[in-house]
Amino acid sequence: MRAIDLTGQKFGRLTALELGDPYVTPKGVTRRRWVCECECGVRRLVLQASLASGSSRSCGCLSRGENNHAWTGDDVSYDGIHMRLAKWQGRAADRACVDCGAGAHQWSYRRGCPDERTTQRGSYEVPYCPHTECYEPRCQQCHWKYDREEEVA
């Protein structure tokens, strides 16, 4: 494939940032790959041919996200609400913890929503809700402390 500069070009949700390490097929053919950033914030190496053909349009969040029934409405999974938070409110790491002011690490469910649900995470029942406004940025220590206080209450 001829050398084309894709830097800054958009392909669906992907933006080509820079030329990445090439991929060498088992038959020894070298393929160009681009470091791309998805609108959801994930960076991936993507084959130039996949970008050009339109077969790669996201990091995979399209199939996990808006085209997935868990992405819209109140029928959302625990993972789905966290994808919504990252997309609509940004990364928690870009904010300050609501409790101590340190750098936040995670989105923390505020509790008390009438639409609250639970999901099994390992041996724990973890509460969550389908509304992004019910979450606050917390550092890991405050998140852990907040969750323990809520369990006791």
N, C-alpha and C positions, 0 to 999 in steps of 0.2 A: 504494500500500500504506500502511496506517495506521502511525503512529509507534509502534513497540514498542521498549522497551529490552531488548536481549538481553545486556547486559553481564554477564559471569560465567556465562552459560548454556553448557552443553556440547551439542555436536552431533556424536556419534560421538567422534572424536579431537580435534575442534576446540573451543576455548573462545573465545567472543566477548569481546574485550577492550574495544573502543571503536568508535564509529561512524566509518567511514572516509570518504574522498572518494566522492561519488556517481558512478555510471556513467551516462553519457548515451548512449542507443542512437542509431544512425544516423537514426532517425525522430524524435529529440528527446525521447524518453521518459526521465525520470530514474529510476534504480533505486538503492535504498539498498545500500551495501556496508559490511561490518564487518571490522575488523582482527581476525583470528583467529589464535590460536597453536595449532599442532598439538602433540600429545604428544611428537612427535619433535623439537620445538624450532623448527620453521620457522614463520614468520609469513606470512600471505597475506591479501589482500583477497578477501572472499567475498560474493557477492550474498545479501541477506537472504532472498530467495525460495528460493535453493538450500539455505540452512540450514533454512528452514521445511519444505521439501518432502523433505528428507533426501537430496537428490541430491549434496550435498557433505558428506562425513563425515571427510575428512582433507585434508592438503595435496597428496596424490597418493601418499603413502607406502604407503597400503593397496594400491594397484595395483602399486607397485614392491616392496612389502614382504611381509607375512605371507601374502597371497594368491598370491604369486609363488613358484614352486618354488625360487628361489634364496634364499629367506628362512629356511627351516628345514632342519635336518639338516646333514650334511657336504657336500651338493651346493650349495655357495654360491660366488658370484662374488666378485671383489675388492671391487666396489661393495657387494655384499650384506653382506659381513663388516663393512664400515665403517658400514653402516646399523645392523647389530646392535650394534656398539660404541656408537654414539651413543644408541641406545635403552636398552641394558642397562647400560652403564657411564657414560653421560652424555658430555658434550662434553669432549674433551681440554683445551680452553681453560679449563675450570673446575678444572684440576689443575696441580700443579707438575711440571716436567720431572724425570724420574728421575735424570738425569745431573748437571745444574747447579743445579736448584732454582728456576730462572726459570719464568715462566708457560709452560705447555706450549702447543703449537700443533696437534699432530697425534697420532694414535695410531700407534705405531711397532711393527712386527712384530719380536719378540724373536729370531726365527730358531731353527732346530734342531728344529722339530716334525717328527715322522715323517710327518705328513699334509701337509707343505708342498707347495704348487703354485706355478706361475708364470703370469703373464698379461703380455700385450704392452701396454706403455704407451709410445706413440711408438716410438722405436727401442730401448727398453730392455725386458728381461725382468724383471719385478718379482715377487719372491717374496711369498707370503702364505699364511695357513693358515686353516682354518675354525673355529678355536677362539678365542673372545674372550679367554681367559686367557693367550694367547700375545702380547698386545699391551701396551705401556706408553706412558704419555704422555711426549712429548718436545717440546722447543722445536724450531723449524725448523733452527737451526744444529746442535744435537746430533743431530737425526734425520739430517741430511745426513751429518755426521761418522760416526755409527754405521753407516749404510748403506755408506759408503766403506770403513770398516774391515772390515766383514763381507765385502765383495766381494774384498778382498785375502786374507783368512784362508782 
